[in-house]
Amino acid sequence: MEPVYLFNLIERQRSWLSARQVLVAQNVANANTAGYRAVDVAPFSKVLDHSVLQMSGTNGLHMQTSASDPRSVSARQEASWETTHSGNSISLEQEMIKAGDIREAYSLDTNIMKAFHGMWLMSVKG
């Protein structure tokens, strides 16, 4: 039995969301630290661009994709809405919006997984 790609995709996005949540929490914790610059991870679409999904081909002339490992998530500095006199670039409103986006994406992943699991069980039961 082949592994289900949807489960792998959801697990990959959950790992990305966890890494992003860590950085959002770090930004909020350093909101009053002088000179601290806000950081965030690269968008999930970039992780998908470097996915290790192997396409199968029925002909040897089909194009092949290069497989690179997207497991390492790197932080990057981001443009903030404001910079204080101390050089701090944290906007708490912006960080709370990101935290809400993370929660919504995680909830969507969970609901998709529940629905797919339910359909899978119904097909197995007959």
N, C-alpha and C positions, 0 to 999 in steps of 0.2 A: 504494500500500500504506500502510495506516494504521500509526502507531507503536504499539508494544505497551505498554499502560499498566503492566504488571507491571515492565518494565525501568525505567520512569520512577519508579515507587514505590520500587524497590530502590535506585536511584541517590539519590533524595531521603533515604531512611533512612541510606544510607552517608554522605552529607554531614552529616546530623545526628549520627551516631555519631562522625565525625571531629571535629566541633566539641565534642562532649561529652568525647572523649578528651583534647583540648587542655586543657580546663578541669580535668579530673581530674589531669592531669600538673602543671598550674599549682598546684593545691591541694596536691599532694604536695610539690612543690618549695618551697612556702611553709609547710610544716608547723611550722617553728620560728620563723617571723616573728611578732613580737609584734603583736597587734591585727589580724592578717589574718583575714578572714571567708571561709568556704568559699563557692564559687559553683558553680552548675550551670545547665544549659540547661532550658528548659521541656520537658515531656514530649512525645514524638513524636506522641501523640494530638492535641495542640494544633496541631502542624504540619499534620496531616491535616485538622483542622477548617477550616483556612484554605487548603486545597488548591485548585489552579486547574483541577481536573477539571471539564470542561464536560459536563453531561448533555444528551443529545439528546432531543428530544421529538417526538412524532408529531402533537401538537395544540398550537395556539398558546395554549391556556389552561393548559398545564402550568406548574408553578412553575419559576422559574429561580433558580439559586444565584448569590450574589455571588462574583466571582473576586478574590482578593487574593493577593499574592505571598509565599509562605512562605520565600523564600530567605534572608532575614536572620534569623539565630538570635541571640537576645539572652540574655545571662547574667543569672541572678537569684541572690540570696543564698538559702541554704537553711538549714533547721534542722539543727543538728548534734547528735550524741549527747552531746558534752561541750564545755565551754569551759574553757580553762586559766586560770591566774591572770594570764597576760599578755594575755588577751583573744582568744587564738587559738581559732578554732572548728573546726579541722581534726581529724578523726578518721581516722587512717590505715587503720583497719579498714574504716570506711565507704567510703573512697576505693578500697580494694582490691576491695571487693564491687562497686562501680560499674565498676571496670576489668574485672572478670570478666564482668559483665552485658554490657558493650560487646563483649568478645571473643565471647561466645556469640551475640549478635545478629548480629555481622558474619559469623560462621561459618554461622549459619542462612541469612542472605541469600545467601552464596556457594553453599550447597548447593541452595537453591531455584533460583537462577540456573542452576546446572549441570543440574539436573533438567529445567527448562523448556527450556533450550537443547537438551538431548538429545531431548526430545519434539518440538521444533520441527524438528530435523534429520531425525528419523524420518519426520515428516509430509511434508517436502519431498522426501525420497528416494523416497517412495512406499510 
